[in-house]
Amino acid sequence: SAVISQKPSRDICQRGTSLTIQCQVDSQVTMMFWYRQQPGQSLTLIATANQGSEATYESGFVIDKFPISRPNLTFSTLTVSNMSPEDSSIYLCSVGTGWSYEQYFGPGTRLTVT
Amino acid sequence: AQTVTQSQPEMSVQEAETVTLSCTYDTSESDYYLFWYKQPPSRQMILVIRQEAYKQQNATENRFSVNFQKAAKSFSLKISDSQLGDAAMYFCAYRRGISNFGNEKLTFGTGTRLTIIP
């Protein structure tokens, strides 16, 4: 399996500001995924980040709101821009591996926007 | 588009008893993978079990087993000898089966909150 860390683990932010969430993996991986989990809800994929190319966003999510960087094979960031209370969620990073069909998840970042 | 449905928002079971969580899915593909993930209050998503669509045999991992009915597009999770540590949200997830290892997105159901009664 892969060991994934996320920073920060939680944050409280004011509306209109931005927060960058970091995701670090202990091994090189091709794909990294960013999911949002709104309170009491399921996980929804925001975007897929492939190293060396632009992230691919799912319907309903745009790059201006959720810019993603993927500078190398072990690291990615997700920025939540111009935040509103509706952005209050848990944001999870996950990775796929080249040797199994599972995805492994980070511990998540709990974001509260006031 | 693929969809995953979990019709039981909440379930409860007595400790040491058996409980079954339901999941149905809709896809036009013949090759895919199904997963059950567990999310305890710590938020960490933990893989419980995996089923390949091409396998007829139901997957088993210790106290966890699935009943995979491909024709009915049903994928239920059975937890035997329930323990207090099994209390969590359980999510059913689907991914298509193209040969890309873990590099395919997951589609999740809405989850079932499982409570274990001591």
Interface residues (C-beta under 8 A of the other chain):
Chain A: V29 T30 M31 F33 Q41 S42 L43 T44 L45 T48 I90 L92 S94 V95 G96 T97 G98 W99 S100 Y101 E102 Q103 Y104 F105 P107 G108 R110
Chain B: Y33 F35 Y37 S42 R43 Q44 M45 L47 R50 E52 F91 R95 N100 F101 G102 N103 E104 K105 L106 T107 F108 G109 T110 G111
